Amino acid sequence: MPSSHSIEELVARQGLFSEVRRRSRERPATGARAAEGPWITVSRQLGSWGLPLAARVAETLGWRAYDREILAAIAAETRSQEVVLERYDEHAVREFDEYLAPLIIPDDPGHARYLVELAAVIARIARQGRAVLVGRGAHLVLTPACGLRIRAVGAFDARVAEIARLEDVPPAEARRIVSENDQAQRAFIRQTFRQEIDDPSGYDLVLNVLDLGLDAALQSVLAAAKGKLGLQ
């Protein structure tokens, strides 16, 4: 078992980290035709109404929203089942699990392969343009100047109440779900991109959708998209 290599070394060897760093620093020359976009990314805290916002934005603009579709595309590329890849989807993994899982689960491509395909799928969607991409660090993979990066947030207790309502679970269980999801997303972004998911400098617009309401949040996104991307 090649335990001498960490997950970071495996992924870096396949070019993901260097590509992410290059893209995050890249700024197209003035007047140059962008190879990407237009696109909008929606990073969201669980229970923050980020998913409904992404759906409303896509519907209003006549674009396509990509959420589970991203996972489905990775499954097709790796010839894996979506249920197998869910353990990697916006989750960090321990090095031991990275090596052990493919030995136990026949069609498990491994975390490093998942990340490489994730970056490739996100880039392909961005090149097609007119896309709203949900989560999975897409805002850190793509060229910032070619799209609009949104972060949907909300007070912890408000998000707990929303999950308790949606999942029909007691408040204590909803609190556990929200807390674990926040931790998983934070760890995924740190491990994969060496960034902090809550760093506001990684976004063009941070919205408390629960307080604003979907209509006001939608108008804010549309105004920002018009200003940055020149959308009508």
C-alpha positions, 0 to 999 in steps of 0.5 A: 500500500503506497502510504508514503504519499498523502492525498495532497501529493496524489492530487497535486501530481495530477495537476489539480492544485496547480490548476486551481491556483492558476485559475484563481489568480488568472485575470483575462486581459482587457477586451479579451474574449473569455473562454468561460462563462457567463456562469454563476456559482452558489456556495451555500450553508445548509438551510440557508435557502441557497438551493432555492435561490440557485433554482430561481436565478437559473429559471429567471435567466433561462440558464441551467442549474447544476447540482446533483448533475455535477455528481452524475457527470463524475459518476459517468466519467469514472464509471461509478455509481453516484451513491459511491461518490457521495462519500466524497461529495463536499467531504474531506477524507482521511488518507487511510480511507483514500487507500482503503475504499478502492480495495473494499468497493470495486467501483470506487475511483478514490478521492484523488480521482474524484477531485480531478474529475470534479475540476474537469466537469466544472470547467466543462460546464463553465465553458458551455456558459449560461450555467448556475453551479451549486457548491463543490468549490466551483467558485475556486476552480473557475476564473473569477472575472468570467462569472459571479460568485455567490455565498448564501448564509444564515444565522445558525439557529435560523438554519437549524429551524429550517432543517427541522421543518424540511426534514421533520426532525426534532431541533436537537437532530437538526442542530446536529445535521447542520453542525456536521454539514458545516464542518464537512464543507469547511474541511472539504474546502480546506483540504482540496483548495487550501482556502476557507469557505467563509472567507468573504474575499472569495465571493462577489456577493454574500447574502443572508437569504433567510433574512432577505427573502428569496425575492429580494435575494434574487433581485440582488443577484440579478443586479450583481450579474448585470453589473459584473457580467453585463447581463440584461 
